[in-house]
Amino acid sequence: MRMKLYTLCGESRDIRFSPHAWKAVMALHHKGLAFEEAPTPFTAIPKLENGFSPTVPLLKDGERLVRDSFDIAVYLDEAYPDRPSLFGGAAGRALSRTIEGYSQFVIHPALTRIMLTEIHDCLAPEDQAYFRASRESRLGKSLEAVVAEREREIAAFPAKLDPMRHALKHQAWLGGETPLFADYIVFGALQWARVVSPVSLLQNDDPVADWFQRCLDLHDGAGRAVAAAA
């Protein structure tokens, strides 16, 4: 039986933008495992698998359900040890938590301040209402107020990737000689921006831009299967 991965989509099922879901998508491709992707809008997620998880990604492997992108990666490495490792061992798993923290506490907030209204606009009407209410409650201000300094945030964004540039001076991938889950963590964030917003965040000669293009080419171009925002 093929695995099933529930991911997030906009009004069109072709707009699959969740950074966390992309981590899981790339992890499954990395392991060489066949799976069916099930893009799901925000308001349909609570109905999945009898309400197993309030969020996606959600992986169904036979009777086993696993939520959270990092937990999915750990599960895949443990359940399929004969396939290429996502962490390269326990030390790599531990270090990937640091990359996860960097991505979620530095990169994600910056991208949110840049493209929050664009995320809203790609959703179906019922999901727009949910998204606006939930995000404005969480952030304590309107979506429009959050992105009021959008141009300044765009200008400041490249500097937030300096830790990556430092790493890429010494190695081809965050994982070293080959990509690992650490790469997919940051790839998910930049893929989120690529799918949702046409704004240019990186110069063509930026080492991070080169790394991101190489990530898009991985696994027979899995990342390019979803078109960039126009």
C-alpha positions as CSV (number, residue, x, y, z in Angstrom):
1,M,0.0,0.0,0.0
2,R,1.3,3.4,-1.0
3,M,1.8,5.9,1.8
4,K,-0.4,9.0,1.9
5,L,0.9,12.4,2.8
6,Y,-1.7,15.1,3.6
7,T,-0.3,18.5,2.7
8,L,-1.7,22.1,2.5
9,C,-3.1,23.8,-0.5
10,G,-4.7,27.1,-1.5
11,E,-7.9,27.5,-3.5
12,S,-6.2,25.6,-6.2
13,R,-4.8,22.2,-5.3
14,D,-1.8,23.2,-7.4
15,I,-0.8,25.8,-4.9
16,R,0.9,23.6,-2.3
17,F,2.7,26.1,-0.2
18,S,3.2,24.8,3.4
19,P,6.9,24.9,4.4
20,H,6.4,22.1,6.8
21,A,4.7,19.9,4.2
22,W,7.5,20.5,1.8
23,K,10.0,19.1,4.3
24,A,8.0,15.9,4.4
25,V,7.6,15.7,0.7
26,M,11.3,16.0,0.2
27,A,12.0,13.5,3.0
28,L,9.8,10.9,1.3
29,H,11.6,11.5,-2.1
30,H,15.0,11.3,-0.3
31,K,14.0,7.9,1.1
32,G,12.8,6.7,-2.4
33,L,9.4,5.8,-1.0
34,A,6.3,5.8,-3.1
35,F,3.5,8.0,-1.8
36,E,0.3,9.8,-2.7
37,E,0.1,13.4,-1.9
38,A,-3.3,14.7,-0.7
39,P,-3.4,18.5,-0.8
40,T,-5.9,19.8,1.7
41,P,-7.3,23.3,2.5
42,F,-7.1,24.7,6.0
43,T,-10.7,24.2,6.9
44,A,-10.7,20.5,5.9
45,I,-7.7,19.5,8.0
46,P,-9.6,18.9,11.2
47,K,-11.7,16.2,9.4
48,L,-8.7,14.2,8.2
49,E,-8.2,10.7,9.7
50,N,-11.0,11.2,12.3
51,G,-9.4,14.4,13.5
52,F,-6.0,12.9,14.3
53,S,-4.1,16.2,13.8
54,P,-5.0,19.9,13.7
55,T,-2.2,20.5,11.2
56,V,-0.4,19.0,8.2
57,P,1.8,17.4,7.1
58,L,0.2,14.2,8.2
59,L,1.6,10.9,7.0
60,K,-0.4,7.7,6.8
61,D,1.7,4.5,6.4
62,G,-0.6,1.6,6.6
63,E,-2.3,1.9,10.0
64,R,0.4,4.2,11.3
65,L,-0.3,8.0,11.4
66,V,2.5,10.5,12.0
67,R,2.2,14.2,12.3
68,D,4.8,17.0,12.4
69,S,7.5,17.2,9.7
70,F,10.4,16.5,12.0
71,D,8.6,13.5,13.6
72,I,7.8,12.2,10.1
73,A,11.5,12.4,9.1
74,V,12.5,10.5,12.3
75,Y,9.8,7.9,11.7
76,L,11.0,7.4,8.1
77,D,14.6,6.9,9.1
78,E,13.6,4.5,11.9
79,A,11.0,2.5,9.9
80,Y,13.1,2.3,6.7
81,P,16.8,2.1,7.8
82,D,17.7,0.4,4.5
83,R,16.9,3.6,2.6
84,P,19.2,6.7,2.4
85,S,19.4,8.4,5.8
86,L,17.8,11.8,6.4
87,F,20.1,12.7,9.3
88,G,23.3,10.6,8.9
89,G,23.0,9.4,12.5
90,A,22.0,10.7,15.9
91,A,24.4,13.7,15.8
92,G,22.9,14.8,12.5
93,R,19.4,14.5,13.9
94,A,20.4,16.7,16.9
95,L,22.0,19.3,14.7
96,S,19.0,19.4,12.5
97,R,17.0,20.6,15.5
98,T,19.3,23.7,15.5
99,I,18.6,24.3,11.8
100,E,14.9,23.9,12.5
101,G,15.1,26.5,15.2
102,Y,17.0,28.9,12.9
103,S,14.4,28.4,10.2
104,Q,11.3,28.8,12.4
105,F,12.5,31.6,14.6
106,V,14.5,33.7,12.0
107,I,13.4,32.9,8.5
108,H,9.7,32.1,9.0
109,P,8.8,35.3,10.9
110,A,10.5,37.4,8.3
111,L,8.7,35.7,5.4
112,T,5.4,36.0,7.3
113,R,5.9,39.8,7.5
114,I,6.5,39.9,3.8
115,M,3.8,37.7,2.4
116,L,1.0,37.3,4.9
117,T,-1.6,39.0,2.7
118,E,-0.4,37.0,-0.3
119,I,-1.0,33.7,1.6
120,H,-4.5,35.0,2.4
121,D,-5.2,35.9,-1.2
122,C,-4.4,32.4,-2.6
123,L,-6.9,30.7,-0.3
124,A,-10.6,29.9,-1.0
125,P,-13.1,32.3,0.7
126,E,-13.9,30.0,3.6
127,D,-10.2,29.5,4.2
128,Q,-9.5,33.2,4.0
129,A,-12.0,33.8,6.8
130,Y,-10.3,31.1,9.0
131,F,-6.8,32.3,8.1
132,R,-7.5,36.0,8.9
133,A,-9.2,35.2,12.2
134,S,-6.6,32.8,13.4
135,R,-3.6,34.8,12.3
136,E,-4.9,38.2,13.5
137,S,-5.7,36.6,16.9
138,R,-2.2,35.1,17.1
139,L,-0.3,38.2,15.9
140,G,-2.5,40.8,17.7
141,K,-3.0,42.9,14.6
142,S,-4.5,42.9,11.2
143,L,-2.8,41.1,8.3
144,E,-2.4,44.5,6.6
145,A,-0.7,45.9,9.7
146,V,1.7,43.0,9.8
147,V,2.9,43.6,6.2
148,A,2.9,47.4,6.5
149,E,6.7,47.4,6.5
150,R,6.9,44.9,3.7
151,E,9.5,46.7,1.6
152,R,11.8,47.2,4.6
153,E,11.4,43.5,5.4
154,I,12.3,42.5,1.9
155,A,15.4,44.6,2.0
156,A,16.4,43.1,5.3
157,F,15.7,39.5,4.4
158,P,19.0,38.5,2.6
159,A,21.0,39.2,5.7
160,K,19.0,36.6,7.7
161,L,20.5,34.0,5.4
162,D,24.1,34.8,6.3
163,P,24.5,31.7,8.5
164,M,23.7,29.6,5.4
165,R,26.2,31.5,3.3
166,H,28.9,30.8,5.9
167,A,28.1,27.1,5.7
168,L,28.0,27.0,1.9
169,K,31.5,28.4,1.8
170,H,32.7,25.1,3.2
171,Q,30.3,22.5,1.8
172,A,27.9,22.0,-1.0
173,W,24.9,21.3,1.3
174,L,23.9,22.0,4.8
175,G,24.1,18.2,5.2
176,G,27.7,18.2,4.0
177,E,28.6,16.4,0.7
178,T,25.0,15.4,0.1
179,P,21.6,17.0,1.0
180,L,20.0,15.8,4.3
181,F,16.9,16.8,6.2
182,A,18.6,20.0,7.4
183,D,18.6,21.1,3.8
184,Y,14.9,20.3,3.4
185,I,14.1,22.4,6.5
186,V,15.3,25.6,5.0
187,F,14.3,24.6,1.5
188,G,10.7,24.3,2.8
189,A,10.8,28.0,3.9
190,L,12.1,29.3,0.6
191,Q,9.8,27.1,-1.4
192,W,6.9,28.6,0.7
193,A,8.0,32.0,-0.6
194,R,8.5,30.8,-4.1
195,V,5.0,29.3,-4.4
196,V,3.1,32.2,-2.7
197,S,4.8,35.4,-3.7
198,P,6.5,36.7,-6.9
199,V,8.7,39.0,-4.9
200,S,12.5,38.4,-5.6
201,L,14.3,37.8,-2.3
202,L,17.7,36.6,-3.6
203,Q,20.1,37.9,-6.1
204,N,21.1,35.4,-8.8
205,D,24.7,35.4,-7.7
206,D,23.8,34.6,-4.1
207,P,25.2,31.2,-3.0
208,V,21.9,30.6,-1.2
209,A,20.1,31.1,-4.6
210,D,22.4,28.6,-6.2
211,W,21.8,26.1,-3.4
212,F,18.0,26.7,-3.7
213,Q,18.0,26.0,-7.4
214,R,20.0,22.8,-6.8
215,C,17.3,21.8,-4.2
216,L,14.6,22.4,-6.7
217,D,16.4,20.0,-9.1
218,L,16.6,17.2,-6.5
219,H,14.6,14.0,-6.9
220,D,13.8,14.6,-10.5
221,G,12.8,18.2,-9.9
222,A,10.2,17.4,-7.2
223,G,10.4,21.0,-6.0
224,R,9.7,22.4,-9.5
225,A,6.5,20.3,-9.7
226,V,4.6,23.2,-8.2
227,A,4.9,26.4,-10.2
228,A,6.4,29.6,-8.8
229,A,4.0,32.5,-8.1
230,A,3.6,34.8,-11.1
